[in-house]
Amino acid sequence: MKLYVVSDGPPSLAVRMALKALDIPYDLVDVDFIAMEHMTDDYAKMNPQKEIPVLDDDGFYLSESIAILQYLCDKYRPDSNLYPKDPKQRAIVNQRLCFNMAFYYGSIAPYVMAPIFFDYKRDPVGLKKLNIALNVFETYLKRGGTKYAASDHLTIADFPLISATICLEAIDFSLKDYPLIEQWYSTFKSEYPELWEISEGGMKVISDFEKNPPDMSNFSHPIHPVKKN
């Protein structure tokens, strides 16, 4: 099994945490985002979306981190409580996974990550969307009354939510107005230090890029406007 990743990519970090938590052996393959290795024809054979990560399970190629998380549990650890079998419990996990992709990280990435790599600015509209997403997550934690995002125990729903939240820590965004998120985040760090170590490494890379933006002058993208140094 091989996992193609980018070192600071939250979706990549989420899958790496799951593989470690599930104790599944694999080879890590770093993809150089700035060198555009993900935009090559060879990479497109694995993932026509040309996005990262991609799982290669003995010639079975799977993209989209949520699908990868679900697949790993279903195939290799079907009895793991990281992905519960009870329909209602699993539905909550699936909902949190979708919430992160479409709403939570969907608000964090444009505000934090895009301005680091592309010619975007952090503006009041982006900040408002981010705070709306944080408020919703805070509400889920309050209504659920659980220690983790979807249960009183860790599930695969926590991995992408954690790896999204590291982006905020990387730019020193305070979570003081969101005490339940702050508590959930610190609880994960203290209870799962070996998993946190994976996300912390990515967070430090993002933090370094925030302070010293990478040279993207030779980078080209079909949609995003590229910074010119």
N, C-alpha and C positions, 0 to 999 in steps of 0.2 A: 504494500500500500504506500502511495505517495500523496503528500499534500502540498500543493503549490500555493505559496503564501507571499504576502508582502509584510515586512517586519512590523510596521506600525498600523496595519489595516485592522480595524475592529472586527470585521467579519472573519478574517483569518485567525485573530486571537481567540475568538469565541470557539472556533472549531478545535484549535490547539488545546484549549482548556478542557473541552469535552473528551478529546482523545486521551488526555492524561487522566482525567477523572474515571474514564471507562477502562483504563489500563489496556489500550489497544496499541500495539507497536506499529510504527510507520516511519517513513523517511520524509524529512522536511526538505522541500525544494524552494529556495528563495527566488522570487521573481523580481527583477530590477524594474520598478515602476518608472523611474525617471529615465532609464535607458529604453523604455517602451517595449520591454520584452513581452508584455502581455498583448501587444498590438500586432504581433507577428502572425504569419499564416500558420505556422506550426502550432502556436498557442490556440489559434482559432479552431483548429481541428479538435481540441479538447473542449473548448468553450467558445461558441460563436459570438457570445456577448462580449468576449475579451475582457472579462472582469475576474477578480481574484477574491476568494480562493477557488481552486478546483481540486477535487478528490479523484485520484486514479486508483481504483481498487481492482488491480489485476486486469486492466484494460477497460473497466467500467468507469466512464468519466461522469462525474456529477458536479455541477456548479450550484450556486445559491447556498449560502451557509446554513439557512434553516433546513433546507432539504437534506443537506449533509448531516446535520445534527440528528435529524429524525432517522435517517438511514442507518447511521452508526449504531444507534440504540436498537432499532428493529432487527438488524442483521446480527450484530455481535453481542449485544447485551440486552436481550428482550425482557429479562426479568429485573433490570435495574430500575430502582425507584426514581432515577433521574428523568425517566419518561414513563410515568405511571400508566397502567393498562385500564384502570377504571375510566369509563367514557367521560364522566364529568370532570374528573381530575385532569385527564389528558386534554380535554377541551380547554380548560383554563391555561394549561401550559401552551397549547397551540395559539390561543388568543394572545398571550403575552409575547410569543414569538412574532406574531403578525403585527402586534402593536409596536414592537420595537422597530421592525423593518419599515413599516409604513408611516409611523407617527413619531416615535421617540428618536431613534437614530435618524429617521427621515427629517427631523428638525435640527438635530445636533450637527450632522454632517455638513449641511450647507452653511451653518453659522461658524463652525470651528474649522473643519477640514478644507473645504473649498477655498477659502481665502488664503490658506497657507500655500496651496499649490497653483491656484489659478487666479485670474484677475477679477476677483470679487471682493467686495467690502462687507464688513460686519455692520449692518445697519439696524435701525430700530424695528423694522418689520421682522427681520430675522430673529432679533432678540425676543420679540413678542411671541413669535411662533415657538421658540425654544421654551419660554416660560409657560406657555399653554401646555406643551407636552410634559413638562415637569409637574405641573399641577395635576394633570391627568394621572400620571404615575403615582404621585403622592396620594391621590384619591383611591387608586386601586389598592395600595398598601393599607390605607386606613380602613376601607370597606372589607378587605379580605382578612385583616387582623393577623396576617401571617408573618413569620420571620423573614421568609424569602419571597420572591416575586409572585410565585404561584402556589406556594405551600409552606408549611413549617419546616420543610427540609429543602435542600438544594435540588433544583431541576435544571434541565437544559435551557429553560427560559431565562435563567439568571445569567448564563454566559454571554449572550449578545447584549443584554442590558448592562452588564458590568463593563464590557468592552466599549460600549457606547459612552458610558459615564466617564471613563478614563479621559476622553477627549476634553471634557469640562475641567477635570483636574489639571490637565496639561496646560490649559490657558489660565489657570488660577480662578476659575469661575466658582463663586461661593455657593454652597448648597444650604446655607444657614436658614433660608426661607422654606426649606423642604426637609424638615427634621426626620421624617420617616425614610426618605431616600438616603439621607445622610447616615442614618442608623443602619439601614440595610447594606449600604456600601461598606461601612466600617466593619460590620459583622462578617461580611464575606472575607475581607482582608484578614481578620483575626482568626477565623475558623478554618480558612483554606489558604494558608500562606503559600503552599506549593503551587496552587492555581493562580493566586494573586501575582506570584512572581512572573508568570507569563504575561499577564496584562500590564504589570508595572513596567516591564521591558518595553512594550509598545508605547506606553504612556510617556516614558522618558524620551523616546525617539520623536514623538509628536511635540513634546515640550522643546526639544532642541531645534526642531524645524520652526516652531513658533518664534523662537528667539533669533534663529539664523535661517531664514527661508532658503530652500534649495534652489540651485540655479536651474530654471526651467526654460532657458532661452532656446535650447535645441529641441524642446518637447513640442509635439503638435497633437492636437486633439480635434476630432470632427465636430465637437459641440462646444466645449468649454474654452473661453478665451484665456490664452496662456500669458503669464507674466513675462515681460521683457525686461531683463536686467540691464 
